[in-house]
Amino acid sequence: QVQLMESGGGSVQAGGSLRLSCAVSGVTYDNYCIGWFRQVPGKEREGVAAIDSDGTTHYADSVKGRFTISKDNANNTLYLQMNSLKSEDTAMYYCAADLRRAYLCTVIVGFYDDWGQGTQVTVSS
């Protein structure tokens, strides 16, 4: 019964920054895994970042040092701060929840059951 809705995507020059948001409703923010994923046409979805119920974060190697996942429990919102963007970051970005797990959250697509509809990020070089 989780609902997720992404926002904040857009077009940006390489080297720029964007902050994505994911509004969460239907469940408390604290007791499950939630993360960000991305997909380009013709390619499989890939994990970007995930955050445990206690705030521990996990990142794909491709975004470590550039992206930061965080959550604001007061506003029931998940964020992805993206800095030093590259053209290869261009994708549809999705937030997703794994209600069966609360710790050691992964960025493996198959673990996640509830998905938003995505927000497009386009990085031009």
C-alpha positions as CSV (number, residue, x, y, z in Angstrom):
1,Q,0.0,0.0,0.0
2,V,3.0,2.3,-0.4
3,Q,2.7,5.1,-2.8
4,L,5.8,6.8,-4.2
5,M,6.1,9.8,-6.5
6,E,9.3,11.2,-7.8
7,S,10.0,14.8,-8.8
8,G,12.9,17.1,-9.5
9,G,14.2,15.7,-12.7
10,G,15.3,17.9,-15.6
11,S,18.0,18.8,-18.0
12,V,21.5,19.9,-16.9
13,Q,24.9,20.4,-18.3
14,A,27.7,18.0,-17.4
15,G,29.2,18.9,-14.1
16,G,26.0,20.3,-12.8
17,S,23.7,19.2,-10.0
18,L,20.1,18.1,-9.4
19,R,18.2,17.1,-6.4
20,L,15.5,14.4,-6.8
21,S,12.7,14.0,-4.4
22,C,10.4,11.0,-3.7
23,A,7.2,11.6,-1.7
24,V,6.2,8.5,0.3
25,S,2.7,7.8,1.7
26,G,0.9,4.8,3.0
27,V,3.6,3.6,5.4
28,T,5.9,5.0,7.9
29,Y,9.4,5.9,6.7
30,D,11.4,4.1,9.3
31,N,10.9,0.3,9.0
32,Y,11.8,-0.6,5.4
33,C,14.4,-0.2,2.7
34,I,14.0,2.5,0.2
35,G,16.2,3.4,-2.7
36,W,16.8,5.0,-6.1
37,F,17.2,3.2,-9.4
38,R,17.6,4.3,-13.0
39,Q,17.0,3.0,-16.5
40,V,17.7,4.1,-20.0
41,P,15.9,2.8,-23.1
42,G,17.1,-0.6,-24.2
43,K,18.9,-1.3,-20.9
44,E,18.1,-3.0,-17.7
45,R,17.3,-1.0,-14.6
46,E,20.2,-0.5,-12.3
47,G,20.5,0.3,-8.6
48,V,21.8,3.7,-7.7
49,A,21.5,4.1,-3.9
50,A,19.6,2.7,-0.9
51,I,19.1,3.7,2.7
52,D,18.4,1.5,5.7
53,S,15.7,2.3,8.3
54,D,18.5,3.5,10.6
55,G,20.0,5.8,7.9
56,T,22.9,3.6,6.8
57,T,23.5,4.3,3.1
58,H,24.6,2.1,0.2
59,Y,25.7,3.2,-3.3
60,A,26.5,1.8,-6.6
61,D,30.2,2.2,-7.4
62,S,29.4,4.4,-10.4
63,V,27.9,7.1,-8.2
64,K,30.0,7.0,-5.0
65,G,31.4,10.3,-4.1
66,R,28.9,12.2,-6.4
67,F,25.4,11.2,-5.2
68,T,24.0,11.3,-1.7
69,I,20.8,9.6,-0.6
70,S,19.0,11.0,2.4
71,K,15.5,11.1,3.9
72,D,13.4,13.6,5.8
73,N,11.1,11.7,8.1
74,A,9.2,14.8,9.1
75,N,8.1,15.4,5.5
76,N,8.0,11.7,4.5
77,T,10.4,12.4,1.6
78,L,13.4,10.7,0.2
79,Y,16.1,12.7,-1.7
80,L,18.9,12.0,-4.1
81,Q,21.4,14.8,-4.4
82,M,23.3,14.4,-7.6
83,N,26.5,16.4,-8.1
84,S,29.2,16.3,-10.8
85,L,26.7,14.9,-13.3
86,K,27.9,13.0,-16.3
87,S,26.2,12.3,-19.6
88,E,26.1,8.6,-18.6
89,D,23.8,9.6,-15.7
90,T,21.1,10.3,-18.2
91,A,18.2,8.0,-17.3
92,M,14.7,7.8,-15.9
93,Y,15.1,7.7,-12.2
94,Y,12.8,5.7,-9.9
95,C,12.4,5.4,-6.2
96,A,11.3,2.1,-4.8
97,A,10.6,0.4,-1.5
98,D,11.4,-3.1,-0.2
99,L,8.9,-3.7,2.6
100,R,10.4,-7.0,3.7
101,R,13.7,-5.6,4.7
102,A,14.8,-2.8,7.0
103,Y,18.6,-3.3,7.2
104,L,21.4,-4.2,4.8
105,C,19.4,-2.6,2.0
106,T,20.6,-3.5,-1.4
107,V,20.6,-1.8,-4.8
108,I,19.4,-5.0,-6.5
109,V,16.3,-4.4,-8.5
110,G,14.6,-7.7,-7.7
111,F,14.3,-7.0,-4.0
112,Y,12.0,-4.1,-4.5
113,D,8.3,-4.4,-4.8
114,D,6.8,-0.9,-4.8
115,W,7.8,1.6,-7.4
116,G,7.2,5.2,-8.4
117,Q,6.6,6.2,-12.0
118,G,9.9,7.9,-12.5
119,T,11.4,11.3,-13.2
120,Q,13.7,12.0,-16.2
121,V,17.2,13.3,-15.8
122,T,19.1,14.4,-18.9
123,V,22.7,15.4,-18.8
124,S,24.2,17.1,-21.8
125,S,27.9,17.2,-22.6
